[in-house]
Amino acid sequence: MSSHDELHARPVKLKDSNSDDINVVMRDLPPDRAYPSPSLPVHATESEQANRYVQFFAAQLIGWWTFSALYNVEVKKFFLTAPLPVEATLVQLFISITLSVSLTKKLDLVNANIFTIQGLSSFLVLAVLHLFGTLATNYSVSLMSVSFAHVVKAAEPIFTILWSIGLASFGISAAPININLQRFIAISVIIGGVLLASVSETTFSWQGLFWGLLANLSFSGRNLLSKTKMSLSGVPQTTLFLVLNFLSSLMLGAWVILTGMAGGSPLLALPPSSVLPLFTSSIYYFIFTAISMNILEGVEPITHALSNTCKRLVIVFVSCSAFHCQLSASSKLGALMTIFGVGAYSVAKASPVKDTTKMPTKTSPTPSTKSIVSAVIILVLLLPFPAILLTAYRGSPSPSVTDGALTISKEGSTTGTLTNLDDLDSWTSQQVVDNLQNLILQTLTPVFEDFTEVVVMDHPDHKNRGDSAIYVGEIRFLRRLNKKVLYECAHYAPDKCDTQHVKEILNENSGMVTLHGGGNFGDIWTYMDTKRQGLIKKLAPFYNIFVFPQTVFYYNLTNAKIANELYSEVPSLTFSARDQTSYDILGEHFPTVPRLLCPDMAFMMGMQPRRLAKVDILWLLRKDKETPFGSKKNDKNYFKNAIPKEHRNKVSMTFFDWEDGDISLKGLDTPTKRAEGRVEDALDHLSEGRVVITDRLHAHILCILLDIPHVILDNTYGKIFHFHQQWTSKLENTKMAKTVEEAAQYAIELLATEKAQNTKMAPAADKKSNK
């Protein structure tokens, strides 16, 4: 046997002479192993081996953290469309098995009987923990934001220590974990840093907390017992990973079959575009989990858990880097705490800890002080790397801003070359959104270029989801331009506008005041218009004021003349209109005020993932003073009977309006979070219908963002008609109707097309809905 063969055949252990905690096992594995350790020269010194290990460990951390971040992004995209954690887990396990077998040329099964019933039974406890951990993680991510999930999972090192204590008390041999005061403080600082870095991005969820804690409990136990299995039985991580996935898939598959989920799962009805993120995330799941198991083979479980905790911080920062959100002061402080904690833990590992175990050890090369310091420096430098890679992978950053507990997609269109839509016979939703986002940015960016700070006034803190959609778009636009929002306020508690406070915090030269856009400019909604005039009167002498795009209408032109007495005296005021008619009204009645023509700000949210449909037709009709249906606005039978008689008993329907009720505001403690919550509710409701019929402008806009076929009816004064003619007239899946009967006929036609083109879409309810 050659010396090279001998090196491949024998394990080389690295053990810190002062600490049992680095007890790494370095195997220069044969070529048929999926994840070999770094190749070393035959006559490499112990110091060279130690330094090479540091480099290899750093490289694995890059892969682990990066693919974990990519996984979280993709799996969340799938859950936004179809919250199916059981099915997702099964697909992830199956793809992992397939990739494990295909990437391993010759399985090193250690024991020929490993895949017998007796052999597999020895892995059963590990497989149960592996299954529970994977399933619980998917449940937690499907129920809450990625940030909150990683806040909960940051506590994994604590569970690792508790498992170690528990196993030791029962006399079960496991990898030793010795914690002195220095290490305990370092661990606490790391966990606290991740919590602090993430907490500003979250809202509380009891269900999410439960599943996150269960994932912690399962994975920390799996890692400890896996370490013991690999150390005592000689089972390599590639084989262990394959066996755990195999047994987990058998158990979950059996449960799915026994419960009858296999034949009726909505996953089978999803279109390919909705399933693609699941398969992509499953590949990422295999890669980062395999790397994680490989790292576990070479380090102690507590070191692995701490690396996993640092990974949580990376994921939070990756999200912010990719989606251009602004990090709070607590996030930055938490990052510094985590980095400091990692450094403190590395130093603490060099302090003597009494070895209470009886596991045999061998004299092994000791990493030098230089190697340990290098490892800490590399760890710090690695933090931004996954963010950079993810940004490059996903393309240009989107205009979105946060990753709160709400699930409004962060996927928006990016600035690029405007498409000349006039040259096209019909437009797709994506083309319209891309074009209008770019038009908003090109039109409004010059308005803000001389200002760094903004006060956002006139926040619509009420149950009209359309106003909330505008507000979310306004905030995302401002953050897209990296403008610092100093203050948000509404006309009433709990965020009533305080103009004196604005004067105290906003610099006259570098600050701008913005007022909310929408459809309340004029004398239809006089309360809102009067309040806006009051704010302008108080702040105009001090600041530049910009009014986001509005629909403008006056029943009584005398009211316009009265308003002009104020507006004509304000030199630093700019209006914007969201259709040509409103733009002309502004020019006619307020000729001294600069004005712009710009699409509605809700388009800055970008395309949104469509949820599973529940009924054939959703009627979303307004019930306020803008309704065109008068006394019939609450008569559901009037609208049901508009459906052609031959189809009336064949389609399922439901009814909804923004005014039917507000969402729970628990935990939504800022204007932006409340607006996002209401928009999320609107997206959920609109997704219930395969086809939507509406007389609300923002139901029309949100249907475009969701790419839902829909029919629009006008309101009492032409708001929707003028907007549709201006920006969305050639949408291929949108119809403008003049009567409710015409709308119903259009809906039947769109429904037939939808069923023909989306045969795998979730079926509507078997019985008609009378909601």
C-alpha positions in Angstrom: 0.0 0.0 0.0 1.4 3.4 -0.9 1.8 6.2 1.6 -0.9 8.0 -0.2 -3.3 5.1 0.3 -2.4 4.9 3.9 -3.3 8.5 4.4 -6.7 7.9 2.9 -7.2 4.8 5.1 -6.4 6.2 8.5 -8.2 9.0 10.3 -6.2 12.0 11.7 -7.6 13.5 14.9 -7.0 17.1 15.8 -7.4 17.9 19.5 -6.7 21.0 21.4 -4.4 20.0 24.2 -6.0 22.6 26.5 -9.6 22.0 25.5 -11.7 19.0 24.7 -14.1 21.2 22.7 -12.2 21.2 19.4 -12.0 17.4 19.1 -12.2 17.5 15.3 -11.9 14.4 13.2 -10.2 15.0 9.9 -10.5 12.3 7.4 -8.8 12.5 4.0 -11.6 10.6 2.5 -11.5 8.4 -0.6 -12.7 9.9 -3.9 -16.1 8.2 -3.7 -17.2 10.2 -0.6 -19.4 13.2 -1.4 -17.8 15.8 0.9 -14.0 15.0 1.4 -11.8 16.9 3.8 -9.0 19.0 2.3 -6.3 17.1 0.6 -3.0 17.2 2.6 0.5 16.4 1.5 1.7 13.0 2.8 4.3 14.5 5.0 2.3 17.6 6.2 3.2 18.7 9.7 0.7 19.0 12.5 0.7 22.7 12.2 0.1 22.6 8.5 -2.8 20.1 9.1 -4.3 22.4 11.7 -4.0 25.5 9.5 -5.5 23.6 6.5 -8.4 22.6 8.7 -9.1 26.2 9.6 -9.2 27.1 5.9 -11.4 24.2 5.1 -13.8 24.9 7.9 -14.1 28.5 6.8 -14.9 27.3 3.2 -17.6 25.0 4.5 -19.1 27.9 6.6 -19.4 29.9 3.4 -21.4 27.1 1.7 -23.5 26.3 4.8 -24.6 29.9 5.4 -25.1 30.8 1.8 -27.2 27.9 0.8 -29.2 28.1 4.0 -30.0 31.7 3.2 -31.0 30.8 -0.4 -33.1 28.0 1.0 -35.0 30.3 3.3 -35.8 32.7 0.5 -37.1 30.0 -1.9 -39.1 28.0 0.6 -40.8 31.1 1.9 -41.8 32.0 -1.7 -43.4 28.6 -2.0 -45.2 28.9 1.4 -46.6 32.3 0.4 -48.3 30.6 -2.6 -49.2 27.3 -0.9 -48.7 26.8 2.9 -48.1 23.1 2.7 -45.4 22.2 5.2 -46.0 18.4 5.2 -45.8 18.1 1.4 -42.8 20.4 1.4 -41.0 18.2 3.9 -41.7 15.1 1.9 -40.4 16.6 -1.3 -37.3 17.9 0.5 -36.5 14.4 1.9 -37.2 12.7 -1.4 -34.9 15.0 -3.4 -32.2 14.7 -0.7 -32.3 10.9 -1.1 -32.1 11.2 -4.8 -29.2 13.6 -4.8 -27.4 11.6 -2.1 -27.5 8.4 -4.2 -26.7 10.1 -7.5 -23.7 12.1 -6.1 -22.2 9.2 -4.3 -20.4 6.8 -6.7 -19.8 4.1 -4.2 -21.7 4.2 -0.9 -19.5 3.6 2.1 -22.1 1.7 4.2 -19.5 0.6 6.8 -21.6 -2.4 7.5 -23.2 -4.6 4.9 -26.2 -5.0 7.1 -26.9 -1.3 7.5 -30.0 -1.4 5.3 -31.5 -4.4 6.9 -34.4 -4.0 9.3 -32.1 -4.6 12.2 -29.5 -2.2 10.9 -32.0 0.6 10.1 -33.7 0.2 13.5 -30.5 1.4 15.2 -31.1 4.7 13.5 -34.8 5.0 14.3 -34.5 7.5 17.2 -32.2 9.7 15.1 -34.6 9.5 12.2 -37.6 10.6 14.3 -35.6 13.6 15.6 -34.5 14.4 12.0 -38.1 14.2 10.8 -39.6 16.3 13.6 -36.9 18.9 13.2 -37.4 19.3 9.4 -41.2 19.2 9.7 -41.2 21.7 12.6 -38.9 24.1 10.7 -41.2 24.1 7.7 -44.2 24.7 9.9 -42.5 27.6 11.6 -41.4 29.2 8.3 -44.9 28.7 6.8 -46.5 30.4 9.8 -44.3 33.4 10.4 -41.5 35.5 8.9 -38.0 34.2 8.3 -36.7 36.7 10.9 -38.9 35.5 13.6 -38.1 31.8 12.9 -34.4 32.5 13.3 -35.0 34.5 16.5 -36.5 31.4 18.0 -33.9 29.1 16.6 -31.1 31.2 17.9 -31.6 29.4 21.2 -30.3 26.1 19.8 -27.1 26.1 21.8 -29.1 26.1 25.0 -31.0 23.0 23.9 -27.7 21.3 22.9 -26.4 21.8 26.5 -29.7 20.6 28.0 -29.6 17.5 25.8 -26.0 16.8 26.8 -26.9 17.1 30.5 -29.9 14.8 30.0 -28.1 12.2 28.1 -25.3 12.2 30.7 -27.8 11.7 33.5 -29.1 8.6 31.8 -25.6 7.2 31.2 -25.9 7.5 27.4 -22.6 8.1 25.8 -22.6 11.3 23.8 -20.0 13.9 22.6 -18.8 15.7 25.7 -19.8 19.3 26.3 -17.9 21.1 29.1 -19.0 24.6 29.9 -17.2 27.0 32.2 -18.1 30.5 33.1 -16.2 32.1 30.2 -17.9 29.9 27.6 -21.3 30.4 29.2 -20.9 34.2 29.0 -19.7 33.9 25.4 -22.6 31.7 24.4 -25.1 34.1 26.1 -23.6 37.1 24.2 -23.9 35.3 20.9 -27.5 34.3 21.4 -28.4 37.7 22.8 -26.7 39.4 19.8 -28.8 37.4 17.3 -32.0 38.1 19.2 -31.2 41.8 19.3 -30.3 41.9 15.7 -33.5 40.2 14.7 -36.1 41.4 17.2 -36.9 44.6 15.4 -38.0 42.6 12.3 -40.5 40.5 14.1 -43.9 40.2 15.7 -44.8 37.5 18.2 -46.6 34.3 17.2 -47.4 31.5 19.7 -47.7 28.9 16.9 -44.4 30.0 15.4 -42.8 29.9 18.8 -44.0 26.3 19.4 -42.8 24.9 16.1 -39.5 26.8 16.3 -38.8 25.4 19.8 -39.7 21.9 18.6 -37.2 22.3 15.8 -34.6 23.4 18.2 -35.3 20.4 20.5 -35.3 17.9 17.7 -32.2 19.1 15.8 -30.0 19.7 18.9 -30.8 16.1 20.0 -30.2 14.7 16.5 -26.8 16.5 16.3 -25.6 15.2 19.7 -26.7 11.6 19.0 -25.4 11.8 15.4 -22.0 12.8 16.7 -22.0 9.8 19.0 -23.1 7.5 16.2 -20.3 8.8 13.9 -17.7 8.6 16.6 -18.5 5.2 18.1 -19.8 3.3 15.1 -17.6 4.8 12.4 -20.7 5.8 10.3 -19.6 8.6 7.9 -21.8 11.6 7.6 -22.8 10.9 3.9 -24.2 7.5 4.9 -25.9 8.9 8.0 -27.5 11.7 6.1 -28.9 9.2 3.5 -30.2 6.8 6.2 -31.9 9.6 8.2 -33.6 11.0 5.0 -34.6 7.5 3.9 -36.2 6.6 7.3 -37.8 10.0 7.7 -39.4 9.8 4.2 -40.7 6.3 5.0 -42.4 7.5 8.2 -43.8 10.7 6.8 -44.9 8.9 3.6 -46.7 6.3 5.6 -48.5 8.9 7.6 -49.5 10.8 4.5 -51.0 7.7 3.0 -52.8 6.6 6.1 -54.4 10.0 6.6 -55.5 10.2 3.0 -53.4 13.3 2.2 -51.7 11.7 -0.8 -54.7 11.8 -3.1 -56.2 15.1 -2.0 -53.2 17.3 -1.5 -53.4 20.8 -3.1 -49.8 20.3 -4.1 -51.0 18.1 -7.0 -53.1 20.9 -8.3 -50.5 23.7 -8.3 -49.2 25.0 -11.6 -45.5 24.4 -12.3 -44.5 28.0 -11.6 -45.8 27.7 -8.1 -44.0 24.4 -7.4 -40.7 25.5 -8.8 -39.6 27.4 -5.6 -40.2 24.2 -3.7 -37.9 22.1 -5.9 -35.3 24.8 -5.9 -35.4 25.1 -2.1 -35.2 21.3 -1.8 -31.9 21.3 -3.7 -30.6 24.1 -1.4 -31.9 22.1 1.6 -29.9 19.1 0.5 -26.7 21.1 0.0 -26.7 23.1 3.2 -27.9 20.1 5.4 -25.2 17.9 3.9 -22.5 20.5 4.6 -23.9 21.0 8.1 -23.6 17.2 8.8 -20.1 17.2 7.4 -19.1 20.1 9.7 -20.7 18.2 12.6 -18.5 15.2 11.9 -15.4 17.4 12.5 -16.4 19.6 15.5 -18.2 19.3 18.8 -22.0 19.7 18.9 -21.8 22.9 20.9 -19.4 24.5 18.3 -21.8 23.3 15.6 -24.7 24.9 17.4 -22.9 28.2 17.8 -22.0 28.2 14.1 -25.7 27.6 13.4 -26.6 30.5 15.7 -24.3 32.8 13.7 -26.0 31.6 10.6 -29.3 33.0 11.9 -27.7 36.4 12.0 -26.3 36.0 8.4 -29.8 35.1 7.1 -31.3 38.3 8.7 -28.6 40.4 7.1 -28.8 38.6 3.8 -32.5 39.4 3.6 -31.8 43.1 4.3 -29.0 43.2 1.8 -31.0 41.5 -0.9 -34.2 43.5 -0.3 -32.7 46.9 0.6 -34.2 47.2 4.1 -32.8 49.6 6.6 -31.1 48.0 9.6 -32.2 49.5 13.0 -29.7 50.5 15.7 -30.6 47.3 17.6 -29.8 45.2 14.6 -26.4 46.8 14.2 -25.7 46.4 17.9 -26.8 42.8 17.8 -24.4 42.1 15.0 -21.5 43.5 16.9 -22.5 41.5 20.0 -22.6 38.3 17.9 -19.2 38.9 16.4 -17.7 39.8 19.8 -19.3 36.6 21.3 -17.8 34.4 18.6 -14.4 35.9 19.3 -14.9 35.5 23.1 -15.9 31.9 22.6 -12.8 31.2 20.5 -10.6 32.6 23.2 -12.5 30.7 25.9 -11.8 27.4 24.1 -8.1 27.9 24.9 -8.8 28.0 28.6 -8.4 24.7 30.5 -11.5 22.7 31.2 -11.4 19.6 33.2 -12.2 16.6 31.0 -14.9 14.6 32.8 -15.3 12.0 30.0 -13.6 8.7 29.7 -13.5 8.7 25.9 -10.0 7.7 24.7 -8.0 10.5 23.1 -4.8 10.5 21.0 -2.1 13.1 20.8 -3.0 15.3 17.9 -1.8 18.5 16.3 -2.8 21.6 18.1 -4.0 24.6 16.1 -1.7 27.6 16.8 -2.9 30.8 18.4 -2.4 32.3 14.9 -4.8 29.7 13.5 -7.5 30.5 16.1 -7.2 34.2 15.6 -7.3 33.6 11.8 -10.5 31.6 12.3 -12.2 34.5 14.1 -11.1 37.0 11.5 -12.3 34.7 8.7 -15.7 34.3 10.5 -16.2 38.1 10.8 -15.2 38.6 7.1 -17.6 35.8 6.0 -20.7 37.6 7.4 -21.4 39.8 4.4 -20.3 37.1 1.8 -23.6 35.2 1.6 -25.5 38.5 1.3 -23.3 39.5 -1.7 -23.7 36.1 -3.3 -27.5 36.1 -2.8 -27.8 39.6 -4.2 -25.9 38.5 -7.3 -27.9 35.3 -7.6 -31.3 37.1 -7.4 -30.3 40.0 -9.7 -30.8 43.7 -9.0 -32.4 44.5 -5.6 -36.1 44.8 -5.4 -37.9 47.9 -4.1 -39.1 46.1 -1.0 -38.0 46.9 2.5 -38.8 44.6 5.4 -39.1 41.0 6.5 -41.6 41.3 9.2 -44.1 38.7 10.4 -46.3 39.6 7.4 -45.9 37.8 4.2 -46.1 40.5 1.5 -43.7 39.4 -1.1 -40.4 41.3 -1.4 -40.1 40.4 -5.0 -40.5 43.6 -7.0 -39.6 44.7 -10.5 -36.3 46.5 -10.9 -35.4 49.6 -12.7 -34.5 49.0 -16.4 -35.4 50.1 -19.8 -39.1 51.1 -20.3 -41.0 48.8 -22.6 -43.1 50.7 -25.2 -46.4 49.0 -24.4 -48.2 51.0 -27.1 -46.5 48.7 -29.6 -48.1 45.6 -28.1 -51.6 44.4 -28.8 -52.0 43.1 -25.2 -50.1 43.3 -22.0 -49.2 40.8 -19.3 -49.5 41.8 -15.6 -45.7 41.6 -15.3 -45.1 44.0 -18.2 -47.5 46.5 -16.7 -46.0 46.3 -13.2 -42.4 46.6 -14.6 -43.4 49.6 -16.7 -45.3 51.4 -14.0 -42.6 50.9 -11.4 -40.0 52.3 -13.6 -42.2 55.2 -14.5 -42.8 56.0 -10.9 -39.1 55.9 -10.2 -38.2 58.1 -13.2 -41.0 60.6 -12.4 -40.6 61.0 -8.7 -36.9 60.4 -8.0 -35.9 64.0 -9.1 -38.4 65.4 -6.6 -36.6 63.8 -3.7 -33.0 64.0 -4.9 -32.1 67.1 -2.8 -33.6 65.7 0.4 -32.2 63.0 2.8 -34.9 62.9 5.5 -38.6 62.6 5.1 -41.7 62.9 7.4 -44.6 60.8 6.2 -47.9 62.4 7.3 -51.6 61.5 6.6 -51.1 57.8 7.3 -54.4 55.9 6.5 -54.7 53.9 9.7 -58.2 52.5 8.9 -59.6 49.3 7.4 -59.6 50.4 3.8 -57.0 48.0 2.4 -56.6 50.1 -0.7 -55.2 53.0 1.2 -52.9 50.7 3.0 -51.6 49.3 -0.3 -50.8 52.9 -1.4 -49.0 53.6 1.9 -46.9 50.4 1.7 -45.9 51.5 -1.8 -45.0 55.0 -0.6 -42.8 53.7 2.2 -41.1 51.2 -0.1 -40.4 53.9 -2.7 -38.8 56.2 -0.1 -36.6 53.4 1.2 -35.7 52.4 -2.3 -34.3 55.9 -2.6 -32.5 55.4 0.8 -34.5 58.3 2.3 -34.6 58.3 6.1 -38.2 58.3 7.4 -38.1 60.2 10.7 -41.8 60.2 11.5 -45.1 58.6 10.5 -48.4 59.9 11.6 -52.2 59.8 11.0 -55.0 62.3 11.8 -56.0 60.4 14.9 -54.7 58.3 17.8 -52.5 56.4 18.4 -50.4 58.3 15.8 -52.0 61.7 15.5 -49.9 64.1 13.6 -47.9 66.5 15.7 -46.7 69.4 13.5 -44.7 70.9 16.4 -42.8 67.6 16.7 -42.1 67.7 13.0 -40.5 71.1 13.3 -38.3 69.8 16.1 -36.9 66.8 14.2 -36.9 67.8 10.5 -34.2 70.0 9.1 -35.7 72.7 6.8 -32.9 72.4 4.2 -32.5 68.6 4.1 -36.0 67.4 5.0 -39.3 67.0 3.0 -42.9 66.5 4.2 -44.9 64.0 2.1 -48.7 63.6 2.2 -50.6 60.4 1.4 -51.9 59.7 -2.1 -55.2 58.0 -3.0 -58.7 59.1 -4.0 -59.6 61.8 -1.4 -58.5 65.0 -3.1 -61.5 67.2 -3.6 -64.9 67.4 -2.0 -66.1 63.8 -1.9 -64.2 63.0 1.3 -64.1 66.5 2.7 -62.8 65.4 6.1 -59.5 64.1 4.7 -59.2 67.0 2.3 -59.7 69.5 5.1 -57.1 67.8 7.3 -54.6 67.8 4.4 -55.1 71.5 3.9 -54.5 72.1 7.6 -51.2 70.3 7.5 -50.1 72.2 4.5 -51.0 75.5 6.1 -49.0 74.7 9.2 -45.9 73.3 7.5 -45.6 75.1 4.2 -43.7 78.1 5.6 -40.9 75.7 6.7 -40.7 72.7 4.4 -41.1 71.4 0.8 -44.3 69.4 0.7 -45.1 66.7 -1.8 -48.5 65.0 -2.3 -48.3 61.5 -3.6 -50.5 60.6 -6.7 -54.1 61.4 -6.2 -57.4 61.1 -8.0 -58.9 64.6 -8.0 -62.7 65.4 -8.3 -64.9 68.2 -7.2 -68.7 68.2 -7.2 -68.8 71.8 -6.3 -66.2 73.9 -8.1 -66.5 76.6 -5.4 -64.6 74.2 -3.1 -61.8 74.2 -5.5 -61.6 78.0 -5.6 -61.5 78.0 -1.8 -58.7 75.5 -1.7 -56.7 77.5 -4.3 -56.7 80.5 -1.9 -54.4 78.3 0.3 -52.5 76.4 -2.4 -51.6 79.5 -4.4 -49.8 81.0 -1.5 -47.6 78.0 -0.9 -44.3 78.2 -3.0 -42.9 74.8 -1.9 -45.8 72.6 -2.7 -46.0 69.9 -5.5 -49.0 67.8 -6.5 -49.1 64.5 -8.4 -52.1 63.0 -10.2 -52.6 59.3 -11.0 -54.6 59.8 -14.2 -54.8 62.5 -17.0 -58.2 63.8 -16.0 -57.0 64.5 -12.4 -53.8 66.1 -13.8 -56.0 68.4 -15.9 -58.2 69.3 -13.0 -55.1 70.3 -10.9 -53.8 72.4 -13.8 -57.2 74.2 -14.2 -57.9 75.0 -10.6 -54.4 75.3 -9.1 -52.3 76.7 -11.9 -49.5 78.0 -9.7 -48.8 74.6 -8.1 -46.3 72.3 -9.9 -47.9 69.0 -10.8 -46.8 65.6 -12.1 -48.6 62.7 -13.8 -47.6 59.4 -12.1 -49.1 55.9 -11.5 -50.5 54.8 -8.2 -47.8 54.1 -5.6 -49.2 50.6 -4.8 -47.3 49.3 -7.8 -44.1 49.8 -5.9 -45.0 46.5 -4.0 -44.2 44.6 -7.2 -45.7 41.2 -8.3 -47.1 39.1 -5.4 -47.5 35.3 -5.2 -51.0 34.1 -5.8 -52.5 31.9 -3.1 -54.8 28.9 -3.8 -58.2 29.8 -5.1 -61.3 28.6 -3.1 -64.2 29.7 -5.3 -64.8 30.5 -9.0 -65.9 34.1 -8.6 -65.2 36.6 -5.9 -67.3 39.8 -5.8 -65.4 42.6 -4.1 -67.8 45.5 -4.1 -67.8 48.8 -2.2 -70.6 49.9 0.1 -69.7 53.5 0.7 -70.7 56.7 -1.1 -68.7 55.8 -4.2 -70.8 52.6 -4.9 -72.6 52.7 -8.3 -75.2 50.3 -7.1 -77.2 52.5 -4.7 -79.6 50.5 -2.5 -78.7 47.3 -4.2 -75.1 47.4 -2.8 -76.0 44.8 -0.1 -78.3 42.6 -2.2 -76.2 39.5 -2.9 -79.0 37.9 -4.9 -78.9 40.9 -7.3 -75.3 40.1 -8.2 -75.8 36.3 -8.2 -78.7 36.6 -10.6 -76.5 38.6 -13.0 -74.6 35.4 -13.7 -76.0 33.8 -16.9 -78.7 31.3 -16.0 -77.0 28.4 -17.7 -73.9 28.9 -15.5 -75.6 30.1 -12.3 -75.7 26.7 -10.6 -72.3 25.6 -11.9 -70.1 28.3 -10.4 -69.2 29.0 -6.7 -69.2 32.6 -5.5 -68.3 34.6 -2.4 -68.6 38.3 -1.4 -66.3 40.6 0.4 -65.5 44.3 0.9 -62.8 46.2 2.7 -65.5 47.6 5.0 -66.6 44.2 6.2 -64.1 44.2 9.1 -60.6 45.1 10.1 -57.8 42.7 10.9 -56.4 42.1 14.4 -53.8 44.7 15.1 -52.1 42.8 17.9 -48.4 43.2 17.7 -48.6 45.6 14.8 -47.2 48.6 16.7 -46.1 50.9 13.8 -48.1 52.5 10.9 -46.1 50.5 8.4 -46.7 47.2 10.1 -50.5 47.9 10.3 -50.6 48.8 6.6 -48.7 45.7 5.7 -51.1 43.6 7.7 -54.1 45.0 6.0 -52.5 44.5 2.5 -51.7 40.9 3.4 -55.3 40.4 4.3 -56.4 41.9 1.0 -54.1 39.6 -0.9 -55.5 36.6 0.9 -59.1 37.6 0.2 -58.5 38.4 -3.5 -56.7 35.1 -4.0 -59.9 33.2 -2.9 -61.4 33.8 -6.4 -60.3 32.3 -9.7 -61.8 35.4 -11.1 -62.6 38.7 -9.3 -65.3 41.2 -10.1 -64.7 44.6 -8.4 -65.6 48.3 -8.4 -62.6 49.2 -6.2 -59.5 50.6 -7.8 -57.0 48.9 -5.5 -58.7 45.6 -5.9 -58.0 46.1 -9.6 -54.3 47.0 -8.8 -53.8 44.2 -6.3 -55.3 41.7 -8.8 -52.7 42.9 -11.3 -49.9 42.3 -8.7 -51.4 38.8 -8.1 -52.0 38.2 -11.8 -55.6 37.3 -11.1 -58.1 37.5 -14.1 -60.7 40.2 -13.1 -63.5 42.4 -14.3 -63.7 46.0 -13.2 -66.8 48.2 -12.8 -66.5 52.0 -12.4 -67.4 54.0 -9.3 -69.7 57.0 -9.2 -67.4 59.5 -10.8 -65.1 57.7 -13.2 -62.1 57.0 -11.0 -61.5 53.5 -12.2 -62.4 54.2 -15.8 -59.9 57.0 -16.1 -57.1 55.1 -14.3 -57.8 52.0 -16.5 -57.6 54.1 -19.7 -54.4 55.7 -18.5 -52.3 52.7 -17.5 -54.0 49.3 -17.8 -56.3 49.3 -20.8 -54.6 46.5 -22.7 -54.2 44.0 -19.9 -54.9 40.5 -21.3 -56.7 39.2 -18.3 -58.8 42.3 -17.4 -62.1 43.5 -18.7 -63.9 46.8 -18.1 -67.7 46.4 -17.8 -70.4 49.0 -17.9 -73.1 46.9 -16.2 -73.2 44.2 -13.6 -74.7 41.8 -16.2 -71.8 42.5 -18.6 -69.3 42.0 -15.7 -70.8 38.6 -14.9 -70.6 37.5 -18.6 -67.0 38.7 -18.8 -66.2 36.7 -15.6 -67.6 33.5 -17.0 -65.4 34.0 -20.1 -62.3 34.6 -18.0 -63.2 31.7 -15.8 -63.3 29.4 -18.8 -59.9 30.6 -20.0 -58.5 30.3 -16.5 -59.6 26.7 -16.2 -58.3 25.9 -19.7 -54.9 27.5 -19.1 -54.4 26.4 -15.5 -55.6 22.8 -15.4 -53.5 22.1 -12.3 -54.8 25.1 -10.4 -56.6 24.2 -7.1 -60.2 23.3 -7.8 -62.9 25.6 -6.6 -65.4 24.5 -4.0 -67.8 21.7 -5.0 -70.8 23.5 -3.7 -71.8 27.1 -4.2 -70.7 29.5 -1.5 -73.3 31.8 0.0 -71.0 33.9 2.0 
